[in-house]
Structure formats: structure tokens, C-alpha cells
């Protein structure tokens, strides 16, 4: 597996988790870019983040709403199910199993 693929799968999981932590389960592509860079050292252009968001949209994990020069991503049931281990989205890193 290439390093770029590992980074993409990790970033997709981080994006889903970040959305789940928001009160309205939504965030802009700019805010998600900053979150990836500041918290996880995944430093990429906003366009890269938006390509990942469009990929997650194709997997029905997020809904995207254009807002000027950015997009707003909102968590959808498929994304929530991946985070809670009820569904696996191929191409998104698996979450750690909860410790009992």
C-alpha cells in the first residue's frame, strides 16, 4: 500500500470524526483543511481536501453544499455507521475497536 493511499484513508477517517464532533455535524472545507494540518500534520491544499470530500460524498458518507469558494460537508448515516462499526467504507481507515 502506498504512503499516499494510507494518508488519504487516514484523512477520510479524520474528516468523518471531525464532522461527528461538531454540534451540527457540519464543517467547511477550509475548517477541515486546518484541522487536518493543525492536529494531524496532514498539510494539503483545500482542493485536495475537497477532492476527498467529493469521494466521501460518492460513498454517501457526507452531503456537500456549495458556499461561495468552499463547500460545507455534513455527516450522513453511512459516515456515522462507519464510525460506530456498523458499516465499513472501503477506502476509509477503520476506527479502533472500543475498549471494554
C-alpha positions, -999 to 999 in steps of 0.1 A, spaced: 0 0 0 14 34 -10 20 62 16 -4 85 -3 -32 59 0 -25 55 37 -27 93 41 -59 95 21 -76 68 41 -65 83 74 -76 118 63 -111 105 53 -115 90 88 -103 122 105 -128 142 84 -157 119 95 -146 121 131 -143 159 129 -178 162 115 -192 139 142 -177 162 168 -194 193 155 -228 202 171 -245 203 137 -222 176 122 -210 201 95 -179 220 87 -164 239 58 -136 225 36 -113 253 49 -120 243 85 -114 207 78 -81 216 60 -69 234 91 -80 206 113 -60 180 93 -29 203 93 -30 215 129 -40 183 146 -26 156 124 2 172 103 -17 163 70 -8 195 52 -26 197 19 -43 224 -3 -81 230 2 -87 215 -33 -71 182 -21 -95 182 10 -124 189 -13 -115 160 -36 -116 138 -5 -150 153 4 -163 146 -30 -150 110 -27 -168 107 7 -200 121 -10 -198 93 -36 -197 68 -7 -228 85 8 -208 93 40 -213 131 36 -235 156 20 -219 186 3 -233 221 0 -215 248 -21 -209 280 -1 -190 306 -21 -155 294 -26 -157 265 -2 -180 235 4 -198 226 36 -197 189 44 -224 173 66 -221 139 81 -246 113 67 -258 80 80 -231 59 61 -204 80 77 -219 76 112 -223 39 107 -186 36 97 -176 55 129 -197 32 151 -185 -1 135 -219 -9 119 -206 -5 84 -172 -5 67 -165 21 40 -137 7 18 -111 34 13 -116 49 48 -94 38 76 -112 16 101 -118 30 135 -103 14 166 -125 -11 184 -138 4 216 -121 -9 248 -145 -26 272 
